[in-house]
Amino acid sequence: MVPMWMFPVALACGNTFVLKPSERVPSAAINMAEWLKEAGLPDGVFNVVNGDKEAVDALLLDPDVQAVSFVGSTPIARYIYETPRGPASAPRRSAAPRTIWSSCPTPTWTRRSTR
């Protein structure tokens, strides 16, 4: 499950994390959220949003969502990439599998490799 690679880093950097699993098989994500809560993670730090395209659109259009990572089919990836999100859309989308926050200092080699 790819979110297992992403959420620990996001949380360690002081971010909250919203996981929108497949609407067909959400049980692993729900279990993970329950385990994190049992382990003492505060409410609102790791969140699970169930749903279909409407849930995706709500996340994409929410101005509080600063980054989106996606695992799935090419047509859906294209939809996510091309969904207009206003002035904040450019830094929130990427065709490459990386996440870069403008507030994070990055080494020179990283800045060069992402151009």
C-alpha positions in Angstrom: 0.0 0.0 0.0 1.8 3.1 -1.3 0.3 5.5 1.3 2.4 3.6 3.9 5.5 5.2 2.2 4.0 8.7 2.2 2.1 9.4 5.4 5.0 8.8 7.9 7.1 11.5 6.1 4.2 13.9 5.9 3.4 13.5 9.6 7.1 13.7 10.6 7.3 17.0 8.7 4.4 18.4 10.7 1.7 18.0 8.1 -1.7 16.4 8.3 -2.5 13.6 5.9 -5.7 12.8 4.0 -6.0 9.4 2.5 -8.8 8.8 -0.1 -8.7 5.0 -0.7 -10.5 3.2 -3.5 -14.2 3.2 -2.8 -14.2 -0.5 -3.6 -11.7 -1.6 -0.8 -11.4 1.1 1.9 -11.0 -1.4 4.8 -7.1 -1.2 5.0 -7.2 2.6 5.2 -9.9 2.6 7.8 -7.9 0.0 9.9 -4.8 2.1 9.6 -6.6 5.2 10.8 -8.0 3.2 13.8 -4.5 1.9 14.7 -2.9 5.3 14.5 -5.7 6.7 16.8 -5.1 3.8 19.2 -1.4 4.6 19.1 -2.2 8.1 20.3 -2.1 10.2 17.1 -4.4 13.3 17.7 -7.7 13.6 15.8 -7.4 15.3 12.5 -3.7 14.4 11.8 -4.4 11.3 9.8 -7.7 11.4 8.0 -9.6 8.9 5.7 -12.1 10.3 3.2 -14.3 7.6 1.5 -16.1 8.2 -1.7 -15.8 8.4 -5.5 -15.2 11.2 -8.0 -17.1 13.7 -5.8 -14.6 13.1 -2.9 -11.7 13.5 -5.3 -13.1 16.7 -6.7 -13.6 18.1 -3.2 -10.0 17.4 -2.3 -8.7 18.8 -5.5 -10.7 22.0 -5.2 -10.1 22.6 -1.5 -7.7 25.5 -1.1 -6.4 24.0 2.1 -5.0 20.9 0.3 -1.4 21.9 -0.6 -0.2 18.7 -2.3 -1.8 15.7 -4.0 -0.1 12.4 -4.5 -1.9 9.7 -6.7 -1.6 6.0 -7.5 -3.8 4.6 -10.2 -4.6 4.7 -13.8 -3.3 7.1 -16.4 -6.8 8.6 -17.3 -7.5 9.4 -13.7 -4.0 10.8 -13.2 -4.5 13.0 -16.2 -7.8 14.2 -14.8 -6.2 15.1 -11.4 -3.3 16.8 -13.1 -5.5 18.9 -15.4 -8.2 19.9 -12.9 -7.9 23.7 -12.5 -7.3 24.7 -8.9 -6.8 28.5 -9.3 -3.6 30.3 -8.6 -2.3 27.6 -6.2 -2.6 24.9 -8.8 0.9 25.0 -10.3 2.8 24.1 -7.1 0.2 21.4 -6.2 0.6 19.2 -9.2 3.4 17.3 -10.7 3.8 14.7 -13.4 6.7 13.1 -11.5 6.4 11.0 -8.4 7.8 13.5 -5.9 6.4 16.0 -3.4 8.2 19.3 -2.9 6.9 22.0 -0.5 8.0 25.5 -1.2 8.6 26.0 2.6 11.1 23.1 2.7 14.8 24.0 2.1 16.1 21.8 -0.7 19.7 21.1 -1.6 21.1 22.5 -4.8 21.2 19.1 -6.5 17.4 18.6 -5.8 16.5 22.0 -7.3 18.5 21.2 -10.4 16.9 17.8 -10.8 13.4 19.0 -10.7 13.5 21.6 -13.5 
